[in-house]
Structure formats: structure tokens, C-alpha cells
Amino acid sequence: MNTLICAGGSGVRVLEAMLQLCAAGLGPPSLRLLVIDPDSANGNGARVTTLVESYLEGHRRFAGRLGDSLDLFRTELDLLDVGGRSAGLKTWSPVEKGQRLRQVLNVDLLDSTSTPSDLVRLFFTTEELDMDLTQGFRGHPSVGAAAMSLVIFKTGEQPWRQLVEKLRGDLARDGGARVFLAGSVFGGTGASTFYPIARFLRGVPEVNHDRLKIAAGALSQIGRASCRERV
């Protein structure tokens, strides 16, 4: 099965375009969706959530009911409707509302461990450590990558637990699993997502790596993108 993971505002724009293609009958038979964005107030996110709801209604009404020659709304969406969560598009954030990087990394507790806090200050300025991450990483992909890398501790949490379970199911079937990561390289969220998320998926135990195909679409300018397979 195909899984599309969209990061940040530009990634959500990719999702909008994908939904339009699916509505026109040009999408795959099935598509699993997940959005990564710490900025819950992102206008793009609100718009695409409404678009997903409209697409689901179109799929319910028209898929397979317009004759053999019309494939409009044929793509079936998997929105990872996990227990205890409302139906609809799922958005995951690596940080909680109001968190700062020093809290995400537990900087104030590091001196009581084998990792000195000075190591963190070698890579991040005081301003970066004190950034309010509620609205994303503000063009600081190094900050975002540090937060995203902690996804390895989220395997037992939703939506990652269900996503991993479903990817394992895909790998047991013909065709394996295909994951596409979409985001920008000029912002914060998209640029910080590609490597940590790809590494996380490839590091999941019991995953057949030869049958797990991961590709990335990195938007470098408005209207232009570069793609790279086998992340």
C-alpha cells in the first residue's frame, strides 16, 4: 500500500494536489495519509482537513458508481483512525503546545546524566533553546531535526504504533510497502523531517527493508520540487 507523509505547510500543499488527482481518478487504489506539523494554527492544515472530508463524501457517493470508464474518487483513503481519536486526517507534532527546545531535550536535567548540557549548547544558541515551538521551527531545521529525532521513542504511541503495524501488514503482501515523504527544504518542519522519519521507519524491528521503499519529494521553490528515492 502507498503511504503519504506530508510535513509542514508545503507538505500539506502536496497533499492538496494529491487529493485533487485522486478526485480526478488519477490516484492509486488506496492511500494512507499522515501530516506532521507542530503549527496547529496553520491555515493550510485547516483547509486540507476540510478537503479530505469533502473527498471522503465524494468517494462514498461516486466511487464505482459512475460506470467502468470513470474512476472519479476511486482512491480509498486510510486516515489511521486509531482508538480514542476522532475520525479524519491525523496530524502529529513532535512537540507539545508551548514547549521550548530546552524542554524537549531536557537540557536542565542533562548534567545529572553522562551527557553534559554543554554539548547541547555547542549545537544550539540560547535563543534557539528558548524558542517557543508552538508555531513550528521558524526556518531552523536544526531545531526541528533535534525534535523530530525523538520519534524513535514514540513507537508505542499513536499514530506511529498503528502506522508501523499497518506497514508490517503491507510488507507481508505482494508489492510490499511504499512511503513517500513530502515537504520543503527552505522552511523548518519539512527540512527537518526527511532523515529522522526515514531513519525511524527503517529502524523498526522486524521490518523487511528490501520490501520497504521510501522516497522523498523535497520542494526547493514554489512550483518546483526534487525527488529522491531510497532515502
C-alpha positions as CSV (number, residue, x, y, z in Angstrom):
1,M,0.0,0.0,0.0
2,N,1.1,3.6,-0.6
3,T,1.6,5.9,2.4
4,L,2.0,9.7,2.0
5,I,3.5,11.6,4.9
6,C,3.4,15.4,4.5
7,A,5.4,17.7,6.6
8,G,4.8,21.4,7.3
9,G,2.8,23.9,5.2
10,S,4.4,22.9,1.9
11,G,3.9,19.2,2.5
12,V,0.2,20.0,3.1
13,R,0.1,21.7,-0.3
14,V,1.4,18.5,-1.8
15,L,-1.4,16.6,-0.1
16,E,-4.0,19.1,-1.5
17,A,-2.7,18.4,-5.0
18,M,-2.8,14.6,-4.4
19,L,-6.4,14.8,-3.3
20,Q,-7.3,16.6,-6.4
21,L,-5.6,13.9,-8.5
22,C,-7.5,11.2,-6.6
23,A,-10.8,13.0,-7.2
24,A,-10.0,13.1,-10.9
25,G,-9.4,9.3,-10.8
26,L,-5.6,9.6,-11.2
27,G,-4.7,8.3,-7.7
28,P,-3.7,4.8,-6.6
29,P,-6.3,2.3,-5.5
30,S,-5.6,3.1,-1.8
31,L,-3.6,5.7,0.0
32,R,-2.6,6.1,3.7
33,L,-2.2,9.7,5.0
34,L,-0.4,11.3,7.8
35,V,0.5,15.0,8.4
36,I,3.4,16.2,10.5
37,D,3.1,19.8,11.7
38,P,3.8,21.4,15.1
39,D,1.8,24.5,14.0
40,S,-1.8,23.6,14.8
41,A,-2.9,27.0,13.7
42,N,-1.6,26.5,10.1
43,G,-4.2,27.7,7.7
44,N,-3.1,25.1,5.1
45,G,-3.9,22.4,7.6
46,A,-7.4,23.6,8.3
47,R,-8.1,23.8,4.5
48,V,-6.8,20.4,3.7
49,T,-8.8,18.8,6.6
50,T,-11.9,20.2,5.0
51,L,-10.8,19.0,1.6
52,V,-10.2,15.5,3.0
53,E,-13.8,15.5,4.4
54,S,-15.1,16.6,1.0
55,Y,-13.1,13.9,-0.7
56,L,-14.4,11.2,1.6
57,E,-18.0,12.3,0.8
58,G,-17.2,12.2,-2.9
59,H,-15.7,8.7,-2.5
60,R,-18.8,7.5,-0.6
61,R,-21.2,8.9,-3.2
62,F,-19.4,8.3,-6.5
63,A,-16.6,5.7,-6.3
64,G,-17.5,2.8,-8.6
65,R,-21.0,4.3,-9.3
66,L,-20.2,6.3,-12.4
67,G,-19.6,3.5,-14.9
68,D,-16.5,1.5,-15.8
69,S,-14.8,4.3,-17.8
70,L,-14.9,6.9,-14.9
71,D,-12.6,6.4,-11.9
72,L,-13.5,9.6,-10.1
73,F,-12.9,9.4,-6.4
74,R,-11.8,5.8,-6.7
75,T,-8.9,6.0,-4.2
76,E,-9.7,4.7,-0.8
77,L,-8.1,6.8,2.0
78,D,-6.7,5.3,5.2
79,L,-6.6,8.0,7.8
80,L,-5.2,5.9,10.7
81,D,-8.4,6.1,12.7
82,V,-6.9,4.9,16.0
83,G,-8.9,4.2,19.1
84,G,-9.7,7.2,21.2
85,R,-9.1,9.7,18.3
86,S,-11.7,11.4,16.2
87,A,-12.2,10.4,12.6
88,G,-10.5,12.5,10.0
89,L,-7.0,13.5,8.9
90,K,-4.3,12.9,11.6
91,T,-1.7,15.5,12.4
92,W,1.2,14.6,14.6
93,S,3.5,17.1,16.3
94,P,6.9,16.2,17.8
95,V,6.4,19.0,20.4
96,E,3.6,19.9,22.8
97,K,1.9,23.3,22.8
98,G,4.1,26.0,24.4
99,Q,7.2,23.7,24.6
100,R,10.7,25.1,24.1
101,L,13.6,23.2,22.7
102,R,15.3,23.0,26.1
103,Q,12.2,21.3,27.5
104,V,12.0,18.9,24.5
105,L,15.7,17.9,25.0
106,N,15.5,18.0,28.9
107,V,18.6,20.3,28.9
108,D,18.2,21.2,32.5
109,L,18.5,17.5,33.5
110,L,21.4,16.6,31.4
111,D,24.1,17.5,33.9
112,S,22.8,14.7,36.1
113,T,23.4,12.2,33.3
114,S,26.5,11.1,31.4
115,T,25.7,13.8,28.8
116,P,26.8,17.3,29.8
117,S,24.5,20.2,29.0
118,D,27.4,22.0,27.4
119,L,27.1,19.5,24.5
120,V,23.7,20.9,23.6
121,R,24.9,24.4,23.8
122,L,27.6,23.5,21.3
123,F,25.0,22.9,18.7
124,F,22.2,25.4,19.7
125,T,22.2,29.1,20.7
126,T,20.4,30.3,23.8
127,E,17.8,31.8,21.5
128,E,17.1,28.5,19.8
129,L,16.9,26.6,23.1
130,D,14.3,29.2,24.3
131,M,12.2,29.3,21.1
132,D,8.5,28.7,21.6
133,L,7.9,25.8,19.2
134,T,4.1,26.1,19.1
135,Q,4.1,27.6,15.6
136,G,6.8,25.3,14.2
137,F,10.6,25.7,13.9
138,R,10.6,29.1,12.1
139,G,13.2,28.3,9.5
140,H,15.5,26.5,11.9
141,P,15.8,22.9,10.5
142,S,18.5,22.0,13.0
143,V,16.0,22.7,15.9
144,G,13.3,20.7,14.1
145,A,15.6,17.8,13.4
146,A,16.5,17.5,17.1
147,A,12.8,17.4,18.0
148,M,12.0,15.0,15.1
149,S,14.7,12.6,16.1
150,L,12.9,11.8,19.3
151,V,10.3,9.9,17.2
152,I,12.2,6.8,17.9
153,F,10.7,6.9,21.4
154,K,7.2,7.2,20.0
155,T,6.9,3.6,18.6
156,G,4.4,2.6,21.2
157,E,2.3,5.8,20.8
158,Q,-0.4,6.7,18.2
159,P,-0.4,7.3,15.3
160,W,3.0,5.7,15.0
161,R,2.0,2.4,16.6
162,Q,-0.8,1.8,14.1
163,L,1.2,3.1,11.2
164,V,4.0,0.6,12.0
165,E,1.5,-2.2,12.4
166,K,0.0,-1.5,9.0
167,L,3.3,-1.2,7.3
168,R,4.2,-4.6,8.6
169,G,1.0,-5.9,7.1
170,D,1.8,-4.3,3.8
171,L,5.2,-5.9,3.8
172,A,3.6,-9.4,4.1
173,R,1.6,-8.8,0.9
174,D,2.6,-8.7,-2.8
175,G,4.1,-5.3,-3.7
176,G,5.4,-4.5,-0.2
177,A,5.1,-1.0,1.3
178,R,5.8,2.3,-0.3
179,V,6.2,5.5,1.7
180,F,6.6,9.0,0.2
181,L,7.8,11.9,2.4
182,A,6.8,15.4,1.2
183,G,8.0,18.8,2.5
184,S,10.1,21.8,1.7
185,V,13.8,22.3,2.2
186,F,13.6,26.1,2.8
187,G,11.5,26.0,5.9
188,G,11.8,24.3,9.2
189,T,9.4,21.4,9.5
190,G,9.8,19.8,6.1
191,A,13.6,20.1,6.0
192,S,13.9,18.6,9.5
193,T,11.6,15.6,8.7
194,F,13.1,13.6,5.9
195,Y,16.0,11.9,7.5
196,P,14.6,11.4,11.1
197,I,11.4,9.9,9.8
198,A,13.0,7.7,7.2
199,R,15.6,6.5,9.7
200,F,12.7,5.8,12.2
201,L,10.8,3.7,9.7
202,R,13.9,1.8,8.6
203,G,14.8,1.2,12.2
204,V,11.6,-0.5,13.2
205,P,12.3,-4.1,14.2
206,E,11.0,-7.0,12.1
207,V,10.6,-4.8,9.0
208,N,11.8,-6.3,5.8
209,H,13.9,-3.4,4.5
210,D,14.1,-4.8,0.9
211,R,10.4,-4.6,0.6
212,L,10.0,-1.1,2.2
213,K,10.5,1.6,-0.4
214,I,10.9,5.1,0.9
215,A,11.1,8.2,-1.4
216,A,11.1,11.9,-0.7
217,G,9.9,14.9,-2.6
218,A,11.8,18.0,-1.4
219,L,10.3,21.3,-2.5
220,S,13.0,23.8,-3.2
221,Q,10.9,26.5,-4.8
222,I,7.3,27.3,-5.4
223,G,6.1,25.1,-8.2
224,R,9.4,23.1,-8.4
225,A,10.5,20.0,-6.5
226,S,13.2,17.5,-6.5
227,C,12.6,13.8,-5.8
228,R,14.9,11.2,-4.4
229,E,14.2,7.6,-4.0
230,R,15.6,5.1,-1.4
231,V,16.1,7.5,1.4
